[in-house]
């Protein structure tokens, strides 16, 4: 039996999503902790929480999610709504006139879809019409602009003291702050008439004098003025680039396809203007790049008071802001968000709190944190933790501080703080400065749960926060002088757009028995059997004894045998064939001597090599889980599944059924399928559906740790089985490209070969690819780098009589967005005020010419549900909107690890799960350990040395990866569940 995620079998793995796509300050990753934690939230590139529930499953009656329920729910839920759950229910909601008049439909009807639009992207063929029509509010606010913008390039140069790469962005921001108070700034007419990013870009409401250079005597914000000695001087030079061309924005609003990069430059300038006020009153995180239509800009405030998370961290609330073009209207997308910040305190206290709170060491903690030293009052940026303490030098740091400062260190045994340039400080003489976001990985389940508790708010509460505190703190309620100077105003009322609720597909089990799907898009398995039951012939149970109160008492424990009998009975009852009882073995683990439990893994390996059957493992520790999956997948070619002793004492039917769901799929079975009345487009011709995802190393990882690519693809007519292939590549590059390497082509070829072997030598006529995790700025790169690799894979199957050219469609799935929808009527809302499953929106919040839509296929679990944004970047199947929306909704019901629809279309979700499995293999590098030692968050001093070191790390990763999952027993299965 294969093992699954760290959560309970069948459990959801939420995602922060940001998954390492361009790290900015404050980037946070939430990953699953120990098996009981509830899964992984893969956030890279942004704080992990955005005021809503991140889990892809929702509600009761599921085999997945923190509020898991089971396949045997206690009963359906009625239409009762919580009091006040509908946002602005007593206020009329009239669809915006720009949409009610049908002008967007008229524009789309005139498109020649045989020709591509700007950037060779497909034009929208039409708008969807199927489903129940509804009206929704959305967190978009109309923006009006009458002024002109002039763009300047800003360059900060040092006169007396250079700044390092790590400090450059912070110092530049401070230089801009100081420049704003100079006479030169005021005489140039810049006061309240410019907006800037505090780095290299500035826009002005009127022309500025040229040349323009402003000299600044530098001092830190915490200091009262420039020092009497050792003064630092910087010069800010502004060079005129030209007037911002707003014609491209007007063309986009009018429905004309425009160049994405040209449009992004205009939006970037507008974002600078709109974020000027909140950037002065809050802590801004994220970057506003010219090539991003949807920049990652969040501003955090001290109001309300930060919420303690434990472990030296606290949660702050903030607001996301981005200007977006819609049909005939420029709009501001505003959403709540939350992020962990360091609690200002002495560094020793922070370390002690973090160590007590988080299992597995200090990886990532303290990297790039600014502190003020208590003995010299100097402000220093910490690169990370040193490998040595204050007592481990020839002349120890402890002795040095006694001789020079007459300080007796109270905690000399603690690791020193690496301040760069061979400077090391005892943590007890360092106080953490305020307003600093945590850039590490929220890997502990307690952190994750507390953050969820803070961030997940019902939709009506979330919406009230946005239109109340949000618009006020962002400066939209009472526009200040900067907005006035640029002629910008923001309407305080949310936009109202049309939506539809798609019909649920029908689902069938064994003998085409159908099930009833409730209004939360969930169902149960009572009185049905798996569509295709797999056979589990030889299996074993390994009891892992690790000193926990819930451990079994060995192989003779009656409760263990009761669990085995119950599981075997559940499998057979569900339609599987499990003819034999298991073999039993046990292992006593050595004490926890290191965070990766290497000795424990070796002990388990010795027992497993003697068993070599499909194995159940009872374990609680995430380090054990990660090490076991790596061992069994890469070396032993052994299918395993981890269960928790606490969850099987006693073994409840719902838990056993959850395990059976996974085991059947891992053994090649099919849990459920679309019924004969559903999936019409999928049945009309042989079709193969792919999911592709990439996960990147998170903060705290060893520099040079590779990214992981996962490609999954259907191999049967029911779109149930998705075997995976994984690969590693140089880190932090989202596009799957390598010079002289065709990694994606080869991964594709392997999937077609497997499909061919499972379908009597035939190949699909059509291919749909759901590509997860590509930002809007990367659509062109996807077409440039990945599309040719996919097309090259087809040529492998050319025949003499004809080339092999299946019709290919590529759809990007986006979860890293802040678009939310709020029902306006109880009849069209879930009981918590969220939209009902199947809610789709393709009008009003995006340009008319782009072929995209927002779909919420699932029922929300907690907080405000987030739809997935589906964007078509290539289409040879001539999809109509209703067809593609219907296919995507149908496939969202085929995530076989659950008995409910999921929020991300199943192929993309499977690719995400496969990526997470790959992270187990590189667990040490991802937790900051190279060789046998942990490394801090510092960077190399020399670019060549840094590159050489990263190459060595990549070579080490290749050895660990060991050709990936290549054993005959696992490689063509869904081993990654």
N, C-alpha and C positions, 0 to 999 in steps of 0.2 A: 504494500500500500504506500502511496506517496504521501509525503508530508506537505503541510500547507504553511500558511502564514503564521505569524506569531500569535495571532488571536485564536479564539476558539475556531475549530473547523467550521467553515462556512461563514466566517466573520468578515465583515467589511474591512477594507483598508482604505481609509480616507486619504486624501491627498492635499497637501498644501500646494502644491504645484508651483510652485514655482519650481522647478527642479533644476537649479543651477544654470538657468539661462541668463547669464549676465548678472553677476552678483553686485549688488549695491550695498551701501551701508545699511545695517539693520536687517540683512537677510537672515531668515530663520527657517530652519527645517524641523518639522515634527516627524519623528519616525517612531514606529512601534517599539515599545520596550519589551519587557518579558512577555511570555505567551499570553498572559492574562490581560495584557494592556489594551487590546482592542485594535491593534493594527497600526499601520503606518500612514502618516500624513506626509506625503513627499513634497515638501515645499522648498523650492529653490528660487531665489530671486525676489521673494517678497515675504513679509511676515506671514506666518502660517494661518492667521485667522482674520476674517473679513466680515465679522458681524453676522455670520450665518453658520448653519450646520454644514460641515464639509463632507459628511459621510455620503457615499453614493447610494446607500440603501436607506430606506426609511420605514419607520413605523413598526407595528406589530405584525406577526405572521410571517416573519422572514427567518431564514437561516443565517442571516448576516446582520451586522451592525451592532453597535454598543447596546442598543435596546433590542437584543436579538430576537426574542420570541422564538417561534419554531415553525415547522411545517404544520403544526397542529395548534392553531391559535384558539384562544378561548371563545372566539366569536367575532363576527364582523362589527365594525363600528358604524353607527348611524350617522345621520346628517347633523347632529348637534354641534354647534359651534361655541367655542369659548367666548365669554362675554367680551365684546370689544375687539374681537380678533380680526375684523375686517378694517383695514386702514381707511379712514375718512368715509366710513360707510354712510354717514348722514349727509354727505356732500355730493352734489350731482357730478357725474363723470361723463363729459362730452368729448368724443374723439376729436382730436385736433382737426381744424378746418382743412389744413394742408393734406390730410389723409381722407377726410370725409368726402372731399370733392372728387376723389378718384384720379387726381392728376398723376400720381405715381404709377398707377396702372396704365394710363395712357402712354406714358413715357416708355414703359417696359414693352408694351405692345408694338412699339415701333422699332425695337431693336432687331437687328439682323443677327440672330444667334449663330449663324454659320460662320461668322467672323468673331475673332476674339476681341476683347476690350483692351484697355491699357494694361501693359505688362503681360500681354497674352493670356490674361485671366478670362475665364468664360463669363459672358454676360448673363444676367438673370433671364431665364426663359419666360417666367411668369411668376405670379404669386399663388400660393396655395389657396385652395377653396374648400377642401374636405374638412369635416369636423364641425363641431358646434361653435358658432361665432360668439365671441365674448369681448368685453371691454376691460382693459387693464391700465392701471397707472404704472409708471416706470420711473426709476430714479434718474431721469434726465430732465434738465431744466433749460428752457430756451435762453440762448445768449444773443444779445443784440450788440452790434458794433458799428460805429460810424466814423471812427478815427483812422489814422494812417500809422503804420509802424515802420521804423527805420532800424535796420539791423547793423550791429557792430561786433567785431571780433575783439575780445579782451585778452590781453597778455599780461601776466604777472611775472615780473623779473626781480631778482634779488640784487640789492646793491652791496650789502655787507655779508650776508650769510645765506648759503644755498639751503634749500629744503629737500629732504629725502622724498622718495616716491611715496612712501606710506603717509607722509604728512602733507603732501602737496595740496590735496583737495581741501583739507581742513584749513590750511594756512591761506589758501586763496579765498575761501569764504570769509575768513577773518579780515583779510586785506580789503575786500569789498565793504565789509561792515565799517572799517575804519575810514575808508575813502569817502563814504557817505557823509561823514561829519567834517570833511575838510572844506576849506574855502574854495579850492579849485573846483570841487564837485558842484558847489552852489553857484559859483560864477559861470560855470558852463551851462547853467539852466537845467541841471539834472535832478534837482530835488523834487520828488513826487512826480517825476515825468519820465522815469525809466524803469525797466524791469530787467533783472539779470538772474543768471543761474549760480552766481558766486564762483564761477570757474572760468569760462571762456566765451560766454555769449551774453550780449546785452541788446535790448531793443529800446528805442526811444520814441516818444510821441511827437518829437520834432527834431529837426536836424541839429546835431551838436557841432561845436567848433572843431576844426581839424588843423594841425595835429593836436591830439589831446593826451597829455601824460600827467598823472597825479602821483605825487610822492607821499609815501606813508611811513611814519615812524611806528614800527610794529610793537604791539604788546598783546598779551593774552587777555581774553575777556575777564578772567578771574583776577587780573592785575589792575591796579589803579592808573597806571600810565607807563610810558616807556622807562626802562631801567636807566639809572644814572650812568652805568658803565655797560659796555657790550651791547649798545643799541643796534637793533636790526632795522634796516631800511629796505622797503620794497617800492617798486614803481608799477603802477597800473596804466597800461597804454591801450587806448581805444582806437580802432581803425574802422572806417566806414566800409560796409559791404554793399549796401544798396537798400532800396525800399523793398519791404516785404511784399511780394506779388500776391495780392488777394484775389486776382482773377481766377486762379486755379481753384480756390475755395468756392467762389461763386458758381463756377462751372460744375463742381461736384454737387453743390446744393441743388442745382437745376437739373440734376440727373444725367449729366454728361460724364462718361468715363474719363478719368484723369490719371496722370502719373502719380503713383503712390508716394514716391520720394518727394516730389514737388509739393504735394498736399501736406505731407508730414512736416515740412519746413514751416509752413504757415501755421499749422496747429501748434507746433513747438513754440513759436513766438507768442501765440495767444495764451498758451499754458504758462509762460513766464509772467505774463500780465496778471492772469487770474490767481497765481500762487504767490504774488508779491506780499500781500497783506498777511496771510497765514504763516508764511516763512519767517516773518518778523516777530510773530507772537508764539510760534510753536517750534517743534523740532521736525525739520523736513527730512524725509528719507526717500531715496530713489532718485532716478535721473530722468532728465527731459531731453532725449536725444532727437536730432533732426530726422533720423530715419525711422522713428517710431510714431505711428498714428495713435498708439495707445500707451503713452509713457507710464512708468511706474512711479507715481508721485503720491506720497502720503505724508500728512502732517499730523504730528502727535502733540497732545496738550496735557497739562497737569490737572485739568478739570474734566471730569470728576477726578477725585484723588486716585492715584495709582493703586492697584489691587495687589497685595503680596501674593507671589506664586510659590515662595519657599526657595531654598537653594540660592539665596542671594539675588533673586530676580523679582521683578514686579511687572504687572501688565498695565499698559497705558492704552487709552482709547484715542483714536485719531480719525481722520477722514481722508479718503482717497478722492482725487480730483483730476479729471481729464476732459479736455474739449473734444467733442466728436461731431462729425458731420452727419446729418440725417437728410431726409428728403425735404428740401426747401426750408431747412432750419438748422442753424448751428446750435449745439446743445452742450451743456456741461454735465458729465456723468459724475455723480457724487455718491459715495457709499461710506458706511462705517468700516473701520478696521481696527485691529488690535495688534500689539507687538510686545514682546518681552524686553524690558530694560534692566540694566544693572541697578540695584539699590545702592544709593550713595552711602558708603560706609568704609571702614578700614578693610584693606585687602585680606588680612588674615581672617576676619570675621566672614567675609564673602567666601573665601576658600573653605572654611570649616562648614558653613551652611551648605555649600554645593556638594562637598564630599559626603555629608550625612544624608543629603536628599537624593543624590544621583548615584546609582551603582555604575561601576565601570570606569572610574578614573576622572581626570580633569580635562579630557580632550576638548580643545576649543575654548575653554573658559579663560577669560581675561585677555584674549588676543585683540590687539588694537584698541585697548581701553586706556583712556587718559587718566592719570593719577596726579595728585599733588603730594610731594614728599613732605613729611612732617618735620624733618630736620633742616631742610634747606629752602622749603617753600617753592621748589621748582616744579614745573608741570612737565610730565614725561609721558610718552606713549609707550605702553607695554607691548612688546611683540609676541610674548607668550611666556610659558613657564620654562625655566631652565631645568636641565636634568640633574643639577647639583644643588646642594643646600649651602647655607652660609658657612658650613664647617669643612667644605671639601676643596679647599685651595691651599697652596703652600703657605701663603699668608692669608688666613681665612678672612672672609667678609666679616665674620663675627669679630675678629681681632681688629680689622681695619676700622670698623665703626666705633669700637671702644677707644682706639688710639686717636682717631681724628675728631670724633663727635662726642666722646665720653658717653656713649650709649651702650647699655647692656641689652643685647637682643634677648627677648623673652622666648622667641620661637625660632632658634637658629636651625632647627632640623627641617623646616619647611623648604620646599623648592624656592629658589630665587626667581625674581621676575627679570626677564630679559628685556632691557630697555634699548637694545641695539648698540652697534659700535663697541661691542665688548664691554658694555656697562650692565651691571647686575645689581638689583636692589632687593633687600629683604622685604617681604610683603608687609611686615608690621609697620614700616615707615612710609607706607603708601596709602593714601585715602582715595577711593574712587570718586571721581567728579560726577556731578549729576548730568542728566539728559543724554545718556549713552545707551544705545540699543544693543541688545545681546546678539552677537553675530554667529553664535555657535549652533549646535544641533540640539533641539529639544527631544532628546532620546528617552527620557525617563517618563514612565507612564503617569506618575503623579503630576509632573509639570504639564503633560499633555492634557490630563483631565481637568486640572485647575484652569488651564488656558481656555479649554472648551467651555467650562462653566462661566467664565467671564465673557467670552466672545459670542456665544450662541444666544441670540435674542429672538423672540417671536417677530414675525414680519411687521406687525403694527407698531411694536416698540422700536424696531430698527428704522422704519420709515419716519416715525415721529422724531427720532434723533437726527435724522438727515435734514428734515425740513425745519427743525427747530435749532438745536445747538449747531448743527453742521453748517447751515447757511449763514448763521450768525458768526461763528468762529472763522469761517472762510472769508468773511467780509462782504457777503452778498446782500445781507439785509440792509445795511447802511453803507453803501459804496463809499470808499475813501477817495483821496485825491488822485491816486494812481489810476484807478478805473475811470474816473472822470476825465483824466488827461487823455486817455486812449479812446474815450467815447464808448466804453463797455458797460453794459448792464446785464443782470441775470434775473430772469423771471422767477419768483419764489414758488411757483406752482409746478408740480410734476407734470410731465407730458402724459397725455392719455392716448393709447394706441389700441388698434384692433388685434385680437388674437383668436385662436381657435383651440378647441380641445379635441384631439384626434381620438378615434375609436381604438379601444384596446384590441390587440390581436387575440385569436383563439389559440389555446395551448392544448396539446394532446400528450397522453402518456401511453402506456402499454395498451395494445389493441385499440388504439385511437380514442381511449377514454379521455374526455375533456374535463377541465376544472373550471370553477367559477372564480373570476378575478374581481376582487373588491375595489372600492373606490380609492384605495391607497396603492393600487397596482400590485397587490400581493394575493397569494392563494395558498392552499395547503395540500398535503399529499395524502390526506385521509382517504382510504379505500382505493388508491391508485398505486400502480407500480411503475418503475422507470420504463421509459420508452424502449430502451435496450439495456438489459441487465448484463453486467460483466461477470466473469468467473474469477473468483479468488481461490486458488487451489491450495497453495502452500503459504502459510503466513506464521508470524511469530510475534510475541509480545516481550519487549525488553523493559524491565522495571529499573528505572534510574533512581537510585537512592542518594539524596543530596542533603540529608539532614533537615528536611522540611517536615512540619507536623502532619502534612497531608500525604507524605510518602506511603506507598504500600509496604507491608511488612515482609515483602519477598514474594517469590513465585507461588507460595502456598497460601497466600492471603485469600480468604473466601470471597472478599469483596472484589478482588481482581478477577477471579474466575466468574463471578456473577456479571462483571462488566463484559468479559469475553463472550459469555453465553448470550448476554443481551445484545451485544453488537452483532454477533453472527446471526441471531434471530432477526434483528432489524434488517440486515442486508438481505436475507432470504425473503423476508416479508415484503421488501421493497422491489423485489424482482431480480436480485443478484443470485449467483450460485456460489455459496460458500459451504462446501461439503464437509470440511474437516475443522476440528478444533485446532487452536494454535499451539506451537511450541512455546515454551516459556524460558526466560533467562533473566538474570538480574546482575546489576553492577553497582558497587558502592564507590561513589566518586571521592577523590581526594579533596582536602580542604581547598577553599577558594584562594589560591595563591596569586593569581593574576586575573585581570579583567576579561581575558579571552578564554580562560579555563582550558588551556592547552593540555595539561596533564589529565584533566577529566575526559577530554575528547580522545586522548590516546587509550585510556582505560576502556571507554566505550568501543573504540575501534577493535580492540582485542576480542571482545565478546561478539561483535557483529560479524567479524570474519569467520567465526565458527558457526554462526547462524545462517547468514547469506540467504535468508528468506525475506519476503516482503514483511516489514516490521512495523509494529506499533511501538512508539516510544512514549513513556510517561515522563515528562520533564516540565520544569517551571521556569528555568533560567534562559533568558534570551541569548546569552553567550553560548550556552549548550546547544540551543536550537540552531543558531547560525553556523557553529562549528560542525554540527551533525549534518546539516544539509550540504555543506561544502564537501565533507568527507564522503557522504553517500552518493552525491551527484557526480563528483569529479573523479573519485578514486574507486569506489566499490561497485558502482553501477547498480545500486540497491535502492528500491523504492521504499520510502518510509513515510510515516505520518506521526506527528507529535500530538499527544493529548495531555491534558493536565489531570493529575491525580485528583485534585480537588473537585474537578468537574465530573468525574466518573465515580464519585463516592457520595451518594449512590448514582448509578448510571440512569439518568432520566431519559425517557423515550425521545424527547425533542433533541437532546444532545447526541444521542446515538444516531438519530436520523440525519443530523447535520454532518456527522462524520461519514455516514453512508453516501451522502450526496457527493462528497469529494472523492471518496474511494472509487465509486462507480465510474466517474469521469477519468480518474487516473489510470484505471484498468482498461480504458477504451470503450466504456459504455456511453449511453446517451440518456440523460435524465429526463428531458422533455423536449418537445419540438413544436413548431407551429402546426396548427390543425389544417385540414384540407381547404378551409375557407380563407386562410390568411397567407400572407407572403406571396401574393399573386405575381409580383414582378420577379421575385427570386426564383419562382418555379418556372418562369416562362422560357428560360434558356440556362444551360449549364453555367454556373457562376461561382467564382471563388472570391472569398472575402478575406482581406488582410487587415491586421492591426500592426502598427509600427510605433515604437516609443523609444526614447533615449532618456537615461537618468545620469546625472552628473555628480561628481564628488561634491560634498557639502563642506561648509566652513569647518576647519579642524582636521580635514583630510590632509594626508601627505601631498605636497606639491608634486604634480605629475601623475597622481592617481587617475587612471583612465575613466572615461565615460563608458556606459554599457548600453549597447543597442539590442533591442528585442524585436524580432519579427515573428508574428504568429499568423497562421492562415488556416482556413477551413479545409477539410478533406472529405466531407460527406455532404450529401444533398440536404441534410437537416441543419447545417451550419451549427453543429454542436461541438465537434472535436476541433481543437486548435493547437496542435503541437507547435512547439516553439524552437527557434534557433537564436542563440545569443552570441554576441561578439563584443570585444572591447576595442577602444580607439582613443587617440589622444584627447585629453580632457577639454571640457568647456566649449566644444564646438558643436552646435545643435545639428548642423547639416551633416549628413553621413557622407563624408568625402575624405579621401586620402590621396596624396599624390602617388600615382602608379599603382593604386590599390582599388579593386572593385569589390569592396566588402559587401555592399548592399546587393550588387548583382549576384554574388555567390550565395548570399542568404536567400534571395528570391529563387534562384535556381533550385536550391535544396527543397524549398516549399513546393515548387511545381513538380519536382521529381516524386515527392511523397504523394501529392495529389494524384499523379499519373498512376502510381503503384496501387493506390486505393480505389481507382475508378476504371479498372480494366484497360489501362493504357490510353485513356482519353484525357484531354485537357479542356479547361473551361473556355467558353466563348467570350465571357465577360469577366472583368476583374474590378473589384471595388477595394480601394485602400483607404482605411481610416487612419490618418497620421496624427498621432497625439503630440502635443507639446511644441508646436511651431508657432512662434509669435507672428503678428501681422507683418512686421518688418522683414520676415524671412520667407514670405510666400514666393518671391522671385527667386531666392536662392534655392528653395525646394525644387522649383521647375528647372533651374540651371544645373543643379548637382544630382538630385535624387531621381528625377524623372528619366534622364538618359540611362541611369543604372537599371531602372526598372525595364526600360525598353530593350536594353542590351540583354537582359535575362531572357526575353522572349525569343531572341535569335538562337539561343541554345536549342530550341525545339523546332527550328525550321525543318521543313521536309522538301524533298526535291520538287514535288508537285506544287508546293506553295509555302510562302513564309508563314510563320505563326505570329499572328497579330490580333490578340484578343482586344476587345474594346475596353479601354482603361479609364476609370474615374478615380480621382484622388480628392478626398475630403479631409480637411484639417479640422481636428476637434479641439476646441479651446475651452479650458476651464479657468484660465488665469485672466478673468475679466471681472468687471464689477457691475454688470447689468443685472438688475433685479426687477421682477414684475409683481404687482400687488393687485389681487382681484378686487373688483368693485361691487360684487354682489355675492351674497352667501351661497347661492345655488351654484356658483362657479368656483367655489373655494373649498379647500380642505378645512377640517375642523379647527386647525390652528391658524387659519388665515392665509396660508400659502396657496399658490395655484394648484389645481388638480393635476394628477399625472396625465401626460399627453398634451399639456399646454404648449403651443407652438406660436412663435411670433416671427414674421418675416417682413413687416412693414413698420416704418416710422422711426426706427432707431439706427438704421444703417442707410448708406446711399442706395438709391433705387437700382443702380447698375450692377452691384455686386451680388453674386449668387450665394446667398447665405441665409441662415435662419437660426433662431434660438429654440431649443427643445428641452423641456423638462419632462422626461419620460417617467420619472420615479415619483414616489410619494415622499415628502419630506419627513425626516426623522426628528431633527432638533434645529431650532433657529429658523433662519430665512433660507429657503431653498434657492439654489443657484442653477439656472439652466446651463446646458452646454451650447456653445456657439459652434455651429458647423458651417464651414466655408469651403466652397468648391474651387480648387485651383486648377483642375484639369478634368475635362469631361468628354469622352468619346462615346458615351452611351446615350447622349441626348436626353438626359433626365429632364422631366418636368418637375416642378416644385412638389406637387402632391406625391409623385412617385418616390423621390428621394426622401422626403420627410416620412413617408409611410414605411419605407425600407428601414430607415434608421430607428424609428419607433419600434418596429417589429423586432429588430435585432437586440434592442435594449431589454427585451423580455427573455432572451436566450442565454443569460449569464447563469450557467448551470450550478454554480455554487450557492445559489439563493433561490427562494421561491417568491421572488418579486422582481419588478423591473428595476434597473439600475440607471444612474444618472448619466453615465458615459457609455456609449454604444459598446456592446460586449467585445468585439474584436480589439478595440483600443484598450478596453479595460484589461483583457487578458494580457496584452502586451505590457501594460503597466505592472501587472502582477509578476510577469516573467522578469522584468527589470529588477523588481525588488528581490527576486530570488538570486539574481546575479550579484546583488550587493552583499549577500551572505558570503560569497566566495572571496570578495575583496574586503572583508570586514575589518581587518587590521589596518590596512592602508586608509580606509574610510574613517577610522577612529584615530588617525594620527600616528600610527606605529609603522616604522620602516626598519627592517632587520629585526632587532630585538629591543628597540628603544622607542619611546614616544618622542615626537617632535612638537615644537611649539608652533605658533602662528607666524613666525618671522619669515622674511624673504631673503633671498640671496643678495649679496652686495654687488655681484658682478653678473651681468646679463648672460654671458657665456657660461659662467659657472652654474647659474641657475638652470639654464637649458640643459647642460650636461647632467646635472643632478636629476632633473625631471625625466630625462631619457633613461637614466638608470632605474628610476622608480617604475617607469613604464615596462622596462625589461623584467623587473621583479614581478610586476603584475602578470605579465605573460606566463611566467613560470608557475605562478599560483593558479592562473586560469587553466593551464594544462589542457589546451585544446577544447575547453568547455565540456559540456555534457555530450560525450561521444560514445558512451557504451551502448551496446546493441539493445539492452533491455529498456533504457530510459529515453534515448534521444528522439524517438518518434512518438512520444507520449506527452500527456499534459502533466509531466512530473513536477511542474513548478507550482501547482495549486497548493 
